[in-house]
Each structure stands twice: as C-alpha cells, then as structure tokens.
C-alpha cells in the first residue's frame, strides 16, 4: 500500500498527540534483591537461605553514572513501575515518529531552483559546507 504525504502527516500529528499524553516517565529498571545482613546468628547466614527481602531497587544510568534508589513496597513502587512503563511507551512513540518523518522526507518533493544564478549560489554554498576542513586555507 502506497502511503500518501497527507496520510503520513496525519499519522505524525497523532503521534505528537500520543506523546503529549504519556505523562511522567523515567528510564531504568526495578530489580528485586535479597540481602544477607552479616550477623552470624541470623537465619540469612545459613546455607540455602535467600536472605532478607525482597527489597526493590530502581536502577538507572545518567550521564555515565549508575544510580540506584530503594523503593518501598506499595504506592512508591507502583508509581515508579508506571513511570518506567511510560518511558517504554515514550521510546516506542519516538521511534515511530522517526520512521514516519523519514517516510515524509522521502515523499516530499525537492524544491526546484528556477534561475541559473540561484543554482550556482546554492552549489557554491553546499561545496563550502561539505568540503573537508584541511583543504581550506
């Protein structure tokens, strides 16, 4: 099925509307951990015991740094879970938006340059813009 430019532009508008409706989001994952406390007489010190828990931890990486935050069971855990789910939706919508925009760019006609002087000026501008820097003096 051949997609028209108008249909793709409508699809892009719908994606923008869906992006606005995403709500709060954050990247990362929630991990479930069982930890040993380190006391010799505690049940968690015995072989085969999983440890204390479950403890829920939100993990993310921002600007190359890993971050983690303990989450309390209940509303806090549910809030972060929903925000992570919204982040997944946000990423999917962004990818769809990029794909639709690429299709629009392919279908949109190239602007014609009518006069010869305008064409030469455009060529000269593009040559300067894309020429390697080491050739410039």
N, C-alpha and C positions, 0 to 999 in steps of 0.2 A: 504494500500500500504506500503510495506516494504521499508524503506529508507536505501540506502547504505552509507557506510562510505565516499566514494568518492563524492557522491551527496551532503552529508551534508557539507563536506569540501569546495566544490564549493559554496554552499549557504553561508557559513561563509565568504569566500573571497568576495562575492557580498555584504554582509552586511558591511564588512570593507570598501569597496569602497563607499557605500552609506553614511557611517558615515563621510568619508573624504569630501563628497560633501555637507554636511549640512550647513556649513557656520557659521556666527556669531549667537550665541544664548545666552539667559539669562532666568533664571527662574522667575516666578512671574505672576501677573495678572494686567490687566488695569481696574481700576474702574472709573465709571462716577459719579461725585459728583455735587450737587447743594448746595451752601452755602449761609447762611444769613450773611450780613455784620455787623449787630449790630446797625446800625443807625436807630433811631426811626421813622424818616420821609421817609425812603426808601421804595420802593414798596415791597421789600422782607420781611419787617416786618409785612405786612398784612397777615391775616389768609388765608390759602389756596394757597399762593404764594410759588412756589417751591424753590425759591432762585436764586442767581446768578449762572450762569453756562450755559452749562455743563463745568466742569473742569475735566480734565483727569489726573489720578494719577496712576503711576506704583508702585505696592506694591510687596515686596518680604521679605523673612526671610533668613538671612545669619548668620550662627553660633549662632542661637538662638535669634538674634536681628532682629526686624522688621525694614524695611526701606521703605520709600516712596519718590517718586520724582514727581513733577508736570511735565506734558508733554504739550508742545504747540501743538495746532491743526496744522495739515499739515505734513510736511516731518518728523518731530521728532516723532510724534505719529505713523505714518506709519512705521518708522524704528523700533521702539520698538515693535509694533504689529508683524512685520515679525520675529524679534528675539525671541519673545515668541512662535510663531508658530514653528520656527526651534527647540526650546527647546522641544516642544511636540514631534516632529519628532525624535529628538535625543533620548529621553526616550523610544519611541516605538522601535527604532532600537536596543538600548541596551538590551531591554527585549527580542527581537527576537534573538539577539546574544547569550544571556544567555541560552535560550531554545535550540538553535542549538548546543551549546557547551555541554550542558547536554546530548543530544542525542549522540553526538560524543563520550563523555566519556563512555556512556553505551555500545556503539558498539565496541569501541577499545578493542582489546584483552589484557588480563592480561599477563604481561611478566613472562615467566616460569623460575624458578631457577633450574638449572640442577644438581649442586652438593649439597651434604648434608651440607657441611661446610658453603656454601653461604646462604643456607636456615636458618641454625641455627643463623648465624650472623644477618640476616635480622630480624628474630623473636626477638632476644635479643635487637636489636636497637629499634624495634617497641614497645616492652614492656617498655623500658626506656622512650620512647617518650610519651606513653599514660598512664603510671602509675600515680596514684594520688600523689601529692607532699607530703602529710603528711606521706606517707609510706617510703619516702627516709630518710636516716639517715646521 
